[in-house]
Amino acid sequence: MGQEFTLRLLNVYKETIVDGVGLRYSLYFSGCSHACPGCHNEYSWNPKHGTLLTFKKLEEIAEEINANTLLDGITISGGDPLFNPTEMLKVLKFLKEKTKKNIWLYTGYTLEQVKNDEEKKCCLEYIDVLVDGKFIQALHDPKLKFRGSSNQKIIKKADFY
């Protein structure tokens, strides 16, 4: 694995309960082409925002995750983590191998779109739960758990194929 990525990290939340089931370590990456009206994180659309991810930083993140025995898993969000699927694949593979934690990934693409794109599809191997679909403001429901609009689906790995 190279020493640097082209991915940019926007935010790291070391303990959160809003990005999936249980206590999670959440990483937010920049870059999104969906431009969903009403998006809660428009700043994340620009792939030049945030800090360039380095292999050293990713190693530090894995160490922090492994040191926190209370964590249930890792969440990858953005932007859209599948904006740059080739680079995201490296991150997912590294985190899965180093931490053995379950990984949730939020994307504006549907599962069908991911499965029909060879680069994005490769990422599914390292994802345990996919939250798919664009945010649709007219379908926003604040009572929904772990998603912003009712069209978005929470899909477990067993249902990917």
N, C-alpha and C positions, 0 to 999 in steps of 0.2 A: 504494500500500500504506500502511496506517495506521501510526502510530508505535509502537503497542503491540499485543500479541496478548493473548488470554485464556489462552494456553498457558503452562505453567510448566515450566521446565527444571530437572531434578533433578541431572544430572551431565553433564560433558563429559570424554571421554577423547580426548586429542589424538593418541595413537598406541596402537592396540590390534590384536592379531592374533586375538582370540577372537570378534569380532562380524562375521565374514564373511571372504572370501578376501582375502589380502594385508594390507597395513598400512592401517588405517582410522581415520577420525576419527568417533567415536561420540557421539551426542547421545541422552540419556535424558530422556524427558518424563514428567510425572506424569499420572495419570488412567487408570483401568482398571476396567471393570465385570465382568470375567470371574471374578475372585476364585478363581483356580485353586488348589486345595489343593497345598501344597508349593512354591508360587511362590518363586523366589529373591529377589524384590524386593517384598514386601508393602507396604513403605513407599510405593512408587510408585502404589498403587491410589488414594490420596487426591488428587484433582485440585487441592487447595489447597496441597500440599507443593511445595517448590522455589521458584525465583525466577521472577517474571514475565518472560517473554521480551519484549524490546524490539526494534524495528527496528535500533537502534544496535548491540545485542549480536549480532544476526544478521549484520549487516555485518562486525563484528569477526571472527565465526566464519568467514565466507566468506574474509576476508583471511588468516586463519591457515591455512586449508585451501590456499589458492592459494600461500602462501609456502612450504609444505612440499612440496617436489618428490618426496619419498619416498612420499607417500600414494597408495594405489591407489583409495580411494573413501571414501564416507560411509555410516555406518550410523545408522538412526533406530530407537530402541527405547523402552522404557518400563518400566512402565505399558504402555499400548497407544497408540501414536501415532494410531491411528484412532478413539480415544475422542472426539476433537473433529476430525472430518475436514475441516470447512470451514476451520479455522485451519491445520491441518496442510498442506492443499493450498497455502496461501500460502507456507509454509516450504519445502516440497518444490520448488515452482516457482522460488522465489528461489535456493535452493542449486544447483539444476540449471543455471539460467541463468548464475549468477555463477561457478560452479566447473567446470562441464562434467564433473564426476566421476560415476562410477556410484554409484547409491544403493541400498542394501539397506534394507528396512523389515521389522521384526518385528511381527506382529500375532496376537492370539488368534482373530481371525476367519478363516474359511476363504476361499480365493480365491472360491468360489461365493457366499459371503455378501457379500464385498466387491463383486463384480460385480452383485449384486442390490440394492445400496443406491446410489442415484444420487450421494449426497455422497461416499461412500467410493470408489466407482468412479472418480471424477475424479482421485483421487490416483495411480492406476495409470500414468497418462501420464508421471509423473516418477520412477517406481520402476523399477529395472533387475532387482532380485531381491526377491521377496517370500518371507519365511519365515512360513508361515501355520499356524494351528491353536492351540488352547489347549494349555497344558502339562498333561499327564495323568501324575500321579505313578506310577501302575502301569506306565506305558510308558517311564519314565525310563531312559535308558541313557547313562552317562557317556562311552562310547566314540563316541557320535554327534558328528559335526562340526557346529558352528554351530546346534544345536538341542538342546532338553532332553528331548524325548520322541519316540518313533518315529512317532507319528501326524503330527507336524509335517513339512511339506514345504518344500523349497527350490525355488522356482519362478522360472525365468528369464522375462523380459519376453516372449520369443517364444511362451511357453506360456500367457500370460494369456488369450488369446482363442481 
